[in-house]
C-alpha cells in the first residue's frame, strides 16, 4: 500500500458499495413483481452521492503516520489519530 494514498479515494471506494447495499436492503422488502425500477435506482443513487463541498473533504487527511508527523512538525499543529480495532463495518 502506498503511503501517499489519499483518504478521499479510500472513502469513495467504500461509499458506492455501502450505497448499493443500502438500496438492496430497501428493495428486498418489496414483492418480486414490484422490484426497484431503474428510475428509482437512479434517483436513490443520485441522493446517496457525497457532495464535493462536504467539509470533511477539505481536510488534508494523511494515511501514513510518518507523513502526518512530518506535516505536524512543519506546520506546528497537533496530530489527530482515529484508530480502531476490527472490521471497518463492525463485522467482527
C-alpha positions in Angstrom: 0.0 0.0 0.0 1.4 3.4 -0.9 1.9 5.8 1.9 0.6 8.7 -0.1 -2.8 7.0 -0.7 -5.5 9.7 -0.5 -8.2 9.1 2.1 -10.8 10.6 -0.2 -10.2 7.8 -2.7 -10.5 5.2 0.0 -13.7 6.7 1.3 -15.1 6.9 -2.2 -14.4 3.2 -2.7 -16.4 2.5 0.4 -19.4 4.8 -0.3 -20.5 3.1 -3.5 -20.7 -0.4 -2.1 -22.4 0.9 1.0 -24.9 2.9 -1.0 -25.7 -0.1 -3.2 -26.1 -2.3 -0.2 -28.5 0.2 1.3 -30.5 0.2 -1.9 -30.6 -3.6 -1.9 -31.9 -3.6 1.7 -34.6 -1.1 0.8 -35.7 -3.1 -2.2 -35.5 -6.5 -0.6 -38.7 -5.8 1.3 -40.7 -5.3 -1.9 -42.6 -8.2 -3.5 -40.8 -9.7 -6.5 -43.2 -8.1 -9.1 -42.6 -4.6 -7.6 -38.8 -4.5 -7.8 -36.8 -1.3 -7.8 -37.2 0.4 -11.1 -34.3 1.9 -13.0 -35.7 5.4 -12.4 -36.0 4.8 -8.6 -32.4 3.4 -8.6 -31.0 6.4 -10.4 -32.9 8.8 -8.0 -31.6 7.0 -4.9 -28.1 6.7 -6.4 -28.0 10.5 -7.0 -29.2 11.2 -3.4 -26.5 9.0 -1.9 -23.6 10.6 -3.7 -21.2 12.5 -1.4 -21.1 16.2 -2.1 -17.8 17.7 -3.3 -18.5 20.5 -0.9 -18.5 18.3 2.2 -16.4 19.8 5.0 -14.5 16.6 5.7 -13.2 16.7 2.1 -11.4 20.0 2.8 -9.2 18.4 5.5 -5.8 17.2 4.2 -6.1 13.7 5.7 -2.9 11.5 6.0 -2.9 7.8 5.8 0.8 7.5 6.9 1.6 8.3 10.5 5.1 9.4 9.4 3.7 11.8 6.8 1.3 13.2 9.4 4.2 13.6 11.9 6.3 15.5 9.3 3.4 17.8 8.4 2.6 18.4 12.1 6.1 19.4 12.8 6.5 21.7 9.8 3.0 23.3 10.4 3.4 23.3 14.3 0.0 21.6 14.6 -1.1 18.5 16.6 -1.9 15.2 15.1 -5.5 13.8 15.5 -5.4 10.0 15.3 -8.5 7.9 14.6 -7.7 4.3 15.5 -9.9 1.3 15.7 -9.6 -2.4 16.1 -11.6 -4.8 14.0 -13.5 -4.8 10.8 -14.4 -1.3 9.5 -18.1 -2.3 9.1 -18.3 -3.7 12.6 -18.4 -7.3 11.4 -16.1 -8.9 13.9 
